């Protein structure tokens, strides 16, 4: 949330009289973003942080400045959820280890599933 607020502040806020009345979703899907999918993937591969990536995507949007403040924040949160990487550390329990190794290579566990572990 803090990084989304920082990106919004760096891009400038919405004007007080901004409305979303003139925005057309069908047109937006194809022409509103100046960055192509390949360019976004190149930024990711180049090691750009999630914050920098969201900033570039928002700066590349032709309709971002004309959106209301609420719509801008909603747009930034959606892009942050998609492009920020989060890691959740789990306490290593037998069930978590079983799930991990089952996903990685079931042959290492000889087919031992979570329900077979009986914990």
Secondary structure, DSSP 8 states (H G I E B T S, - for coil): -HHHHHHHHHH----TT--STT--HHHHHHHSB-S-HHHHHHHHHTT--HHHHHHHHHHHBSSTTTS-HHHHHHHHHHHHHHH----------HHHHHHHHHHH-GGGGTT--HHHH--
